[in-house]
Amino acid sequence: MTVTVDAARCIACGMCAYAAPEVFRVVGKASTVIAQPQGRGGKVRDAANGCPVNAIRIDG
């Protein structure tokens, strides 16, 4: 599983960093992936599904 954030779409609401702090961190005006998820990534999928602007992409 590879996670990316489209910084151009991201509004830095912080929901993803709250849902999966081991993967996401808000830096400046956008969320950033600080580490790729290990295992099944349930929290990361929750973060992607909850993103209000659909800026999180999960491949794999």
N, CA, C, O and CB atoms as a CASP TS submission, in Angstrom:
PFRMAT TS
TARGET T0000
AUTHOR 0000-0000-0000
METHOD Language model
MODEL 1
PARENT N/A
ATOM      1  N   MET     1       0.849  -1.179   0.000  1.00  0.00           N
ATOM      2  CA  MET     1       0.000   0.000   0.000  1.00  0.00           C
ATOM      3  C   MET     1       0.892   1.238   0.000  1.00  0.00           C
ATOM      4  O   MET     1       1.819   1.361   0.800  1.00  0.00           O
ATOM      5  CB  MET     1      -0.964   0.000   1.225  1.00  0.00           C
ATOM      6  N   THR     2       0.583   2.155  -0.924  1.00  0.00           N
ATOM      7  CA  THR     2       1.297   3.427  -0.995  1.00  0.00           C
ATOM      8  C   THR     2       0.284   4.555  -0.848  1.00  0.00           C
ATOM      9  O   THR     2      -0.737   4.580  -1.535  1.00  0.00           O
ATOM     10  CB  THR     2       2.094   3.558  -2.336  1.00  0.00           C
ATOM     11  N   VAL     3       0.573   5.479   0.047  1.00  0.00           N
ATOM     12  CA  VAL     3      -0.334   6.591   0.336  1.00  0.00           C
ATOM     13  C   VAL     3       0.308   7.890  -0.119  1.00  0.00           C
ATOM     14  O   VAL     3       1.490   8.130   0.129  1.00  0.00           O
ATOM     15  CB  VAL     3      -0.682   6.653   1.850  1.00  0.00           C
ATOM     16  N   THR     4      -0.480   8.728  -0.788  1.00  0.00           N
ATOM     17  CA  THR     4      -0.024  10.053  -1.179  1.00  0.00           C
ATOM     18  C   THR     4      -1.107  11.072  -0.863  1.00  0.00           C
ATOM     19  O   THR     4      -2.286  10.733  -0.758  1.00  0.00           O
ATOM     20  CB  THR     4       0.346  10.090  -2.679  1.00  0.00           C
ATOM     21  N   VAL     5      -0.694  12.320  -0.715  1.00  0.00           N
ATOM     22  CA  VAL     5      -1.623  13.427  -0.486  1.00  0.00           C
ATOM     23  C   VAL     5      -1.408  14.449  -1.592  1.00  0.00           C
ATOM     24  O   VAL     5      -0.281  14.872  -1.852  1.00  0.00           O
ATOM     25  CB  VAL     5      -1.418  14.072   0.933  1.00  0.00           C
ATOM     26  N   ASP     6      -2.495  14.839  -2.235  1.00  0.00           N
ATOM     27  CA  ASP     6      -2.441  15.891  -3.256  1.00  0.00           C
ATOM     28  C   ASP     6      -2.450  17.233  -2.525  1.00  0.00           C
ATOM     29  O   ASP     6      -3.496  17.698  -2.073  1.00  0.00           O
ATOM     30  CB  ASP     6      -3.651  15.780  -4.280  1.00  0.00           C
ATOM     31  N   ALA     7      -1.274  17.846  -2.417  1.00  0.00           N
ATOM     32  CA  ALA     7      -1.138  19.092  -1.658  1.00  0.00           C
ATOM     33  C   ALA     7      -1.949  20.230  -2.266  1.00  0.00           C
ATOM     34  O   ALA     7      -2.348  21.153  -1.556  1.00  0.00           O
ATOM     35  CB  ALA     7       0.322  19.496  -1.578  1.00  0.00           C
ATOM     36  N   ALA     8      -2.194  20.172  -3.564  1.00  0.00           N
ATOM     37  CA  ALA     8      -2.980  21.216  -4.219  1.00  0.00           C
ATOM     38  C   ALA     8      -4.456  21.160  -3.808  1.00  0.00           C
ATOM     39  O   ALA     8      -5.140  22.184  -3.811  1.00  0.00           O
ATOM     40  CB  ALA     8      -2.857  21.089  -5.737  1.00  0.00           C
ATOM     41  N   ARG     9      -4.937  19.987  -3.462  1.00  0.00           N
ATOM     42  CA  ARG     9      -6.335  19.828  -3.037  1.00  0.00           C
ATOM     43  C   ARG     9      -6.505  19.952  -1.524  1.00  0.00           C
ATOM     44  O   ARG     9      -7.548  20.400  -1.049  1.00  0.00           O
ATOM     45  CB  ARG     9      -6.868  18.482  -3.497  1.00  0.00           C
ATOM     46  N   CYS    10      -5.488  19.557  -0.776  1.00  0.00           N
ATOM     47  CA  CYS    10      -5.565  19.496   0.677  1.00  0.00           C
ATOM     48  C   CYS    10      -5.855  20.875   1.284  1.00  0.00           C
ATOM     49  O   CYS    10      -5.289  21.884   0.865  1.00  0.00           O
ATOM     50  CB  CYS    10      -4.264  18.933   1.247  1.00  0.00           C
ATOM     51  N   ILE    11      -6.751  20.892   2.282  1.00  0.00           N
ATOM     52  CA  ILE    11      -7.088  22.138   2.973  1.00  0.00           C
ATOM     53  C   ILE    11      -6.556  22.142   4.405  1.00  0.00           C
ATOM     54  O   ILE    11      -6.889  23.034   5.187  1.00  0.00           O
ATOM     55  CB  ILE    11      -8.606  22.347   2.979  1.00  0.00           C
ATOM     56  N   ALA    12      -5.740  21.161   4.750  1.00  0.00           N
ATOM     57  CA  ALA    12      -5.088  21.063   6.065  1.00  0.00           C
ATOM     58  C   ALA    12      -6.083  21.052   7.215  1.00  0.00           C
ATOM     59  O   ALA    12      -5.859  21.694   8.241  1.00  0.00           O
ATOM     60  CB  ALA    12      -4.122  22.213   6.251  1.00  0.00           C
ATOM     61  N   CYS    13      -7.168  20.332   7.048  1.00  0.00           N
ATOM     62  CA  CYS    13      -8.167  20.273   8.120  1.00  0.00           C
ATOM     63  C   CYS    13      -7.674  19.449   9.311  1.00  0.00           C
ATOM     64  O   CYS    13      -8.153  19.628  10.431  1.00  0.00           O
ATOM     65  CB  CYS    13      -9.475  19.684   7.589  1.00  0.00           C
ATOM     66  N   GLY    14      -6.709  18.541   9.070  1.00  0.00           N
ATOM     67  CA  GLY    14      -6.127  17.760  10.157  1.00  0.00           C
ATOM     68  C   GLY    14      -6.841  16.463  10.483  1.00  0.00           C
ATOM     69  O   GLY    14      -6.412  15.736  11.378  1.00  0.00           O
ATOM     70  N   MET    15      -7.913  16.158   9.783  1.00  0.00           N
ATOM     71  CA  MET    15      -8.658  14.937  10.065  1.00  0.00           C
ATOM     72  C   MET    15      -7.787  13.701   9.869  1.00  0.00           C
ATOM     73  O   MET    15      -7.850  12.770  10.672  1.00  0.00           O
ATOM     74  CB  MET    15      -9.895  14.854   9.174  1.00  0.00           C
ATOM     75  N   CYS    16      -6.983  13.681   8.823  1.00  0.00           N
ATOM     76  CA  CYS    16      -6.145  12.510   8.556  1.00  0.00           C
ATOM     77  C   CYS    16      -5.079  12.336   9.638  1.00  0.00           C
ATOM     78  O   CYS    16      -4.811  11.218  10.079  1.00  0.00           O
ATOM     79  CB  CYS    16      -5.481  12.634   7.177  1.00  0.00           C
ATOM     80  N   ALA    17      -4.478  13.435  10.060  1.00  0.00           N
ATOM     81  CA  ALA    17      -3.464  13.369  11.118  1.00  0.00           C
ATOM     82  C   ALA    17      -4.069  12.910  12.437  1.00  0.00           C
ATOM     83  O   ALA    17      -3.399  12.255  13.236  1.00  0.00           O
ATOM     84  CB  ALA    17      -2.793  14.733  11.302  1.00  0.00           C
ATOM     85  N   TYR    18      -5.322  13.246  12.664  1.00  0.00           N
ATOM     86  CA  TYR    18      -6.017  12.784  13.864  1.00  0.00           C
ATOM     87  C   TYR    18      -6.319  11.288  13.764  1.00  0.00           C
ATOM     88  O   TYR    18      -6.162  10.553  14.739  1.00  0.00           O
ATOM     89  CB  TYR    18      -7.322  13.582  14.076  1.00  0.00           C
ATOM     90  N   ALA    19      -6.756  10.837  12.574  1.00  0.00           N
ATOM     91  CA  ALA    19      -7.134   9.435  12.380  1.00  0.00           C
ATOM     92  C   ALA    19      -5.929   8.503  12.352  1.00  0.00           C
ATOM     93  O   ALA    19      -5.994   7.387  12.867  1.00  0.00           O
ATOM     94  CB  ALA    19      -7.917   9.285  11.096  1.00  0.00           C
ATOM     95  N   ALA    20      -4.825   8.959  11.750  1.00  0.00           N
ATOM     96  CA  ALA    20      -3.640   8.106  11.612  1.00  0.00           C
ATOM     97  C   ALA    20      -2.368   8.942  11.804  1.00  0.00           C
ATOM     98  O   ALA    20      -1.656   9.219  10.840  1.00  0.00           O
ATOM     99  CB  ALA    20      -3.626   7.405  10.219  1.00  0.00           C
ATOM    100  N   PRO    21      -2.088   9.339  13.037  1.00  0.00           N
ATOM    101  CA  PRO    21      -0.938  10.211  13.296  1.00  0.00           C
ATOM    102  C   PRO    21       0.413   9.577  12.969  1.00  0.00           C
ATOM    103  O   PRO    21       1.403  10.288  12.804  1.00  0.00           O
ATOM    104  CB  PRO    21      -0.944  10.627  14.731  1.00  0.00           C
ATOM    105  N   GLU    22       0.463   8.262  12.876  1.00  0.00           N
ATOM    106  CA  GLU    22       1.705   7.592  12.524  1.00  0.00           C
ATOM    107  C   GLU    22       2.000   7.681  11.022  1.00  0.00           C
ATOM    108  O   GLU    22       3.096   7.334  10.581  1.00  0.00           O
ATOM    109  CB  GLU    22       1.647   6.135  12.957  1.00  0.00           C
ATOM    110  N   VAL    23       1.019   8.146  10.237  1.00  0.00           N
ATOM    111  CA  VAL    23       1.173   8.236   8.782  1.00  0.00           C
ATOM    112  C   VAL    23       1.126   9.680   8.288  1.00  0.00           C
ATOM    113  O   VAL    23       1.879  10.049   7.387  1.00  0.00           O
ATOM    114  CB  VAL    23       0.089   7.422   8.091  1.00  0.00           C
ATOM    115  N   PHE    24       0.246  10.500   8.869  1.00  0.00           N
ATOM    116  CA  PHE    24       0.032  11.866   8.376  1.00  0.00           C
ATOM    117  C   PHE    24       0.435  12.923   9.396  1.00  0.00           C
ATOM    118  O   PHE    24       0.353  12.710  10.606  1.00  0.00           O
ATOM    119  CB  PHE    24      -1.423  12.058   7.998  1.00  0.00           C
ATOM    120  N   ARG    25       0.872  14.063   8.879  1.00  0.00           N
ATOM    121  CA  ARG    25       1.143  15.232   9.722  1.00  0.00           C
ATOM    122  C   ARG    25       0.842  16.471   8.884  1.00  0.00           C
ATOM    123  O   ARG    25       1.209  16.536   7.711  1.00  0.00           O
ATOM    124  CB  ARG    25       2.639  15.243  10.252  1.00  0.00           C
ATOM    125  N   VAL    26       0.173  17.453   9.488  1.00  0.00           N
ATOM    126  CA  VAL    26      -0.091  18.707   8.795  1.00  0.00           C
ATOM    127  C   VAL    26       1.159  19.568   8.903  1.00  0.00           C
ATOM    128  O   VAL    26       1.644  19.857   9.996  1.00  0.00           O
ATOM    129  CB  VAL    26      -1.342  19.441   9.388  1.00  0.00           C
ATOM    130  N   VAL    27       1.665  19.970   7.748  1.00  0.00           N
ATOM    131  CA  VAL    27       2.859  20.817   7.673  1.00  0.00           C
ATOM    132  C   VAL    27       2.486  22.011   6.803  1.00  0.00           C
ATOM    133  O   VAL    27       2.234  21.865   5.607  1.00  0.00           O
ATOM    134  CB  VAL    27       4.115  20.031   7.086  1.00  0.00           C
ATOM    135  N   GLY    28       2.453  23.170   7.405  1.00  0.00           N
ATOM    136  CA  GLY    28       2.078  24.362   6.658  1.00  0.00           C
ATOM    137  C   GLY    28       0.621  24.320   6.245  1.00  0.00           C
ATOM    138  O   GLY    28      -0.275  24.233   7.085  1.00  0.00           O
ATOM    139  N   LYS    29       0.394  24.381   4.947  1.00  0.00           N
ATOM    140  CA  LYS    29      -0.973  24.445   4.423  1.00  0.00           C
ATOM    141  C   LYS    29      -1.459  23.133   3.834  1.00  0.00           C
ATOM    142  O   LYS    29      -2.447  23.118   3.100  1.00  0.00           O
ATOM    143  CB  LYS    29      -1.063  25.512   3.380  1.00  0.00           C
ATOM    144  N   ALA    30      -0.777  22.019   4.142  1.00  0.00           N
ATOM    145  CA  ALA    30      -1.194  20.722   3.602  1.00  0.00           C
ATOM    146  C   ALA    30      -0.733  19.588   4.499  1.00  0.00           C
ATOM    147  O   ALA    30       0.231  19.715   5.254  1.00  0.00           O
ATOM    148  CB  ALA    30      -0.646  20.525   2.187  1.00  0.00           C
ATOM    149  N   SER    31      -1.435  18.498   4.398  1.00  0.00           N
ATOM    150  CA  SER    31      -1.033  17.293   5.102  1.00  0.00           C
ATOM    151  C   SER    31       0.098  16.628   4.330  1.00  0.00           C
ATOM    152  O   SER    31       0.187  16.739   3.107  1.00  0.00           O
ATOM    153  CB  SER    31      -2.232  16.323   5.281  1.00  0.00           C
ATOM    154  N   THR    32       0.961  15.935   5.070  1.00  0.00           N
ATOM    155  CA  THR    32       2.106  15.262   4.484  1.00  0.00           C
ATOM    156  C   THR    32       2.151  13.831   4.987  1.00  0.00           C
ATOM    157  O   THR    32       1.825  13.568   6.144  1.00  0.00           O
ATOM    158  CB  THR    32       3.416  16.003   4.817  1.00  0.00           C
ATOM    159  N   VAL    33       2.550  12.912   4.133  1.00  0.00           N
ATOM    160  CA  VAL    33       2.753  11.525   4.542  1.00  0.00           C
ATOM    161  C   VAL    33       4.144  11.447   5.165  1.00  0.00           C
ATOM    162  O   VAL    33       5.149  11.699   4.501  1.00  0.00           O
ATOM    163  CB  VAL    33       2.600  10.521   3.324  1.00  0.00           C
ATOM    164  N   ILE    34       4.185  11.094   6.450  1.00  0.00           N
ATOM    165  CA  ILE    34       5.479  11.017   7.132  1.00  0.00           C
ATOM    166  C   ILE    34       6.030   9.595   7.152  1.00  0.00           C
ATOM    167  O   ILE    34       7.228   9.397   7.359  1.00  0.00           O
ATOM    168  CB  ILE    34       5.351  11.537   8.556  1.00  0.00           C
ATOM    169  N   ALA    35       5.159   8.598   6.936  1.00  0.00           N
ATOM    170  CA  ALA    35       5.579   7.199   6.877  1.00  0.00           C
ATOM    171  C   ALA    35       4.497   6.404   6.168  1.00  0.00           C
ATOM    172  O   ALA    35       3.306   6.641   6.372  1.00  0.00           O
ATOM    173  CB  ALA    35       5.854   6.624   8.302  1.00  0.00           C
ATOM    174  N   GLN    36       4.908   5.476   5.350  1.00  0.00           N
ATOM    175  CA  GLN    36       3.927   4.617   4.689  1.00  0.00           C
ATOM    176  C   GLN    36       3.368   3.632   5.719  1.00  0.00           C
ATOM    177  O   GLN    36       4.096   3.171   6.599  1.00  0.00           O
ATOM    178  CB  GLN    36       4.567   3.858   3.472  1.00  0.00           C
ATOM    179  N   PRO    37       2.086   3.315   5.610  1.00  0.00           N
ATOM    180  CA  PRO    37       1.463   2.430   6.598  1.00  0.00           C
ATOM    181  C   PRO    37       2.000   1.006   6.510  1.00  0.00           C
ATOM    182  O   PRO    37       2.361   0.514   5.441  1.00  0.00           O
ATOM    183  CB  PRO    37      -0.045   2.421   6.413  1.00  0.00           C
ATOM    184  N   GLN    38       2.037   0.379   7.651  1.00  0.00           N
ATOM    185  CA  GLN    38       2.423  -1.017   7.748  1.00  0.00           C
ATOM    186  C   GLN    38       1.159  -1.836   8.000  1.00  0.00           C
ATOM    187  O   GLN    38       0.256  -1.384   8.706  1.00  0.00           O
ATOM    188  CB  GLN    38       3.486  -1.240   8.879  1.00  0.00           C
ATOM    189  N   GLY    39       1.093  -3.012   7.439  1.00  0.00           N
ATOM    190  CA  GLY    39      -0.079  -3.860   7.664  1.00  0.00           C
ATOM    191  C   GLY    39      -1.237  -3.487   6.755  1.00  0.00           C
ATOM    192  O   GLY    39      -1.031  -3.042   5.626  1.00  0.00           O
ATOM    193  N   ARG    40      -2.443  -3.667   7.244  1.00  0.00           N
ATOM    194  CA  ARG    40      -3.643  -3.498   6.432  1.00  0.00           C
ATOM    195  C   ARG    40      -4.049  -2.044   6.246  1.00  0.00           C
ATOM    196  O   ARG    40      -4.726  -1.729   5.267  1.00  0.00           O
ATOM    197  CB  ARG    40      -4.776  -4.251   7.048  1.00  0.00           C
ATOM    198  N   GLY    41      -3.669  -1.164   7.130  1.00  0.00           N
ATOM    199  CA  GLY    41      -3.921   0.259   6.946  1.00  0.00           C
ATOM    200  C   GLY    41      -5.359   0.686   7.141  1.00  0.00           C
ATOM    201  O   GLY    41      -5.838   1.566   6.426  1.00  0.00           O
ATOM    202  N   GLY    42      -6.062   0.087   8.090  1.00  0.00           N
ATOM    203  CA  GLY    42      -7.461   0.444   8.334  1.00  0.00           C
ATOM    204  C   GLY    42      -7.656   1.906   8.692  1.00  0.00           C
ATOM    205  O   GLY    42      -8.582   2.550   8.199  1.00  0.00           O
ATOM    206  N   LYS    43      -6.790   2.435   9.546  1.00  0.00           N
ATOM    207  CA  LYS    43      -6.885   3.851   9.929  1.00  0.00           C
ATOM    208  C   LYS    43      -6.643   4.764   8.737  1.00  0.00           C
ATOM    209  O   LYS    43      -7.266   5.817   8.608  1.00  0.00           O
ATOM    210  CB  LYS    43      -5.883   4.173  11.040  1.00  0.00           C
ATOM    211  N   VAL    44      -5.724   4.342   7.863  1.00  0.00           N
ATOM    212  CA  VAL    44      -5.402   5.151   6.693  1.00  0.00           C
ATOM    213  C   VAL    44      -6.581   5.174   5.730  1.00  0.00           C
ATOM    214  O   VAL    44      -6.885   6.217   5.152  1.00  0.00           O
ATOM    215  CB  VAL    44      -4.143   4.614   5.989  1.00  0.00           C
ATOM    216  N   ARG    45      -7.242   4.050   5.553  1.00  0.00           N
ATOM    217  CA  ARG    45      -8.437   4.003   4.699  1.00  0.00           C
ATOM    218  C   ARG    45      -9.549   4.865   5.297  1.00  0.00           C
ATOM    219  O   ARG    45     -10.270   5.545   4.566  1.00  0.00           O
ATOM    220  CB  ARG    45      -8.927   2.540   4.521  1.00  0.00           C
ATOM    221  N   ASP    46      -9.689   4.838   6.615  1.00  0.00           N
ATOM    222  CA  ASP    46     -10.675   5.707   7.273  1.00  0.00           C
ATOM    223  C   ASP    46     -10.347   7.177   7.014  1.00  0.00           C
ATOM    224  O   ASP    46     -11.241   7.980   6.747  1.00  0.00           O
ATOM    225  CB  ASP    46     -10.718   5.430   8.799  1.00  0.00           C
ATOM    226  N   ALA    47      -9.073   7.522   7.092  1.00  0.00           N
ATOM    227  CA  ALA    47      -8.653   8.904   6.845  1.00  0.00           C
ATOM    228  C   ALA    47      -8.954   9.303   5.404  1.00  0.00           C
ATOM    229  O   ALA    47      -9.450  10.402   5.155  1.00  0.00           O
ATOM    230  CB  ALA    47      -7.147   9.076   7.143  1.00  0.00           C
ATOM    231  N   ALA    48      -8.660   8.422   4.460  1.00  0.00           N
ATOM    232  CA  ALA    48      -8.918   8.720   3.046  1.00  0.00           C
ATOM    233  C   ALA    48     -10.414   8.872   2.784  1.00  0.00           C
ATOM    234  O   ALA    48     -10.832   9.777   2.063  1.00  0.00           O
ATOM    235  CB  ALA    48      -8.334   7.614   2.148  1.00  0.00           C
ATOM    236  N   ASN    49     -11.214   7.993   3.366  1.00  0.00           N
ATOM    237  CA  ASN    49     -12.665   8.064   3.175  1.00  0.00           C
ATOM    238  C   ASN    49     -13.262   9.307   3.826  1.00  0.00           C
ATOM    239  O   ASN    49     -14.284   9.816   3.366  1.00  0.00           O
ATOM    240  CB  ASN    49     -13.330   6.817   3.741  1.00  0.00           C
ATOM    241  N   GLY    50     -12.636   9.796   4.888  1.00  0.00           N
ATOM    242  CA  GLY    50     -13.148  10.959   5.595  1.00  0.00           C
ATOM    243  C   GLY    50     -12.614  12.290   5.100  1.00  0.00           C
ATOM    244  O   GLY    50     -13.066  13.343   5.549  1.00  0.00           O
ATOM    245  N   CYS    51     -11.657  12.258   4.181  1.00  0.00           N
ATOM    246  CA  CYS    51     -11.074  13.510   3.680  1.00  0.00           C
ATOM    247  C   CYS    51     -12.148  14.322   2.952  1.00  0.00           C
ATOM    248  O   CYS    51     -12.742  13.837   1.988  1.00  0.00           O
ATOM    249  CB  CYS    51      -9.867  13.221   2.729  1.00  0.00           C
ATOM    250  N   PRO    52     -12.401  15.549   3.403  1.00  0.00           N
ATOM    251  CA  PRO    52     -13.489  16.332   2.813  1.00  0.00           C
ATOM    252  C   PRO    52     -13.243  16.783   1.375  1.00  0.00           C
ATOM    253  O   PRO    52     -14.182  17.168   0.678  1.00  0.00           O
ATOM    254  CB  PRO    52     -13.741  17.530   3.653  1.00  0.00           C
ATOM    255  N   VAL    53     -11.992  16.739   0.926  1.00  0.00           N
ATOM    256  CA  VAL    53     -11.679  17.172  -0.448  1.00  0.00           C
ATOM    257  C   VAL    53     -11.051  16.048  -1.290  1.00  0.00           C
ATOM    258  O   VAL    53     -10.538  16.291  -2.383  1.00  0.00           O
ATOM    259  CB  VAL    53     -10.729  18.376  -0.408  1.00  0.00           C
ATOM    260  N   ASN    54     -11.100  14.815  -0.762  1.00  0.00           N
ATOM    261  CA  ASN    54     -10.561  13.649  -1.463  1.00  0.00           C
ATOM    262  C   ASN    54      -9.123  13.852  -1.935  1.00  0.00           C
ATOM    263  O   ASN    54      -8.788  13.566  -3.085  1.00  0.00           O
ATOM    264  CB  ASN    54     -11.435  13.316  -2.647  1.00  0.00           C
ATOM    265  N   ALA    55      -8.284  14.346  -1.033  1.00  0.00           N
ATOM    266  CA  ALA    55      -6.883  14.617  -1.375  1.00  0.00           C
ATOM    267  C   ALA    55      -5.964  13.424  -1.106  1.00  0.00           C
ATOM    268  O   ALA    55      -4.798  13.446  -1.500  1.00  0.00           O
ATOM    269  CB  ALA    55      -6.390  15.819  -0.596  1.00  0.00           C
ATOM    270  N   ILE    56      -6.469  12.387  -0.442  1.00  0.00           N
ATOM    271  CA  ILE    56      -5.642  11.244  -0.085  1.00  0.00           C
ATOM    272  C   ILE    56      -5.869  10.122  -1.090  1.00  0.00           C
ATOM    273  O   ILE    56      -7.003   9.740  -1.379  1.00  0.00           O
ATOM    274  CB  ILE    56      -5.952  10.764   1.353  1.00  0.00           C
ATOM    275  N   ARG    57      -4.759   9.604  -1.614  1.00  0.00           N
ATOM    276  CA  ARG    57      -4.845   8.510  -2.582  1.00  0.00           C
ATOM    277  C   ARG    57      -4.124   7.293  -2.014  1.00  0.00           C
ATOM    278  O   ARG    57      -3.021   7.402  -1.479  1.00  0.00           O
ATOM    279  CB  ARG    57      -4.234   8.925  -3.959  1.00  0.00           C
ATOM    280  N   ILE    58      -4.764   6.132  -2.138  1.00  0.00           N
ATOM    281  CA  ILE    58      -4.172   4.883  -1.687  1.00  0.00           C
ATOM    282  C   ILE    58      -4.036   3.968  -2.905  1.00  0.00           C
ATOM    283  O   ILE    58      -5.020   3.676  -3.584  1.00  0.00           O
ATOM    284  CB  ILE    58      -5.036   4.212  -0.556  1.00  0.00           C
ATOM    285  N   ASP    59      -2.822   3.524  -3.171  1.00  0.00           N
ATOM    286  CA  ASP    59      -2.558   2.571  -4.252  1.00  0.00           C
ATOM    287  C   ASP    59      -2.116   1.266  -3.623  1.00  0.00           C
ATOM    288  O   ASP    59      -1.258   1.232  -2.741  1.00  0.00           O
ATOM    289  CB  ASP    59      -1.475   3.111  -5.250  1.00  0.00           C
ATOM    290  N   GLY    60      -2.716   0.210  -4.092  1.00  0.00           N
ATOM    291  CA  GLY    60      -2.299  -1.114  -3.620  1.00  0.00           C
ATOM    292  C   GLY    60      -3.175  -1.707  -2.593  1.00  0.00           C
ATOM    293  O   GLY    60      -2.915  -2.817  -2.127  1.00  0.00           O
TER
END
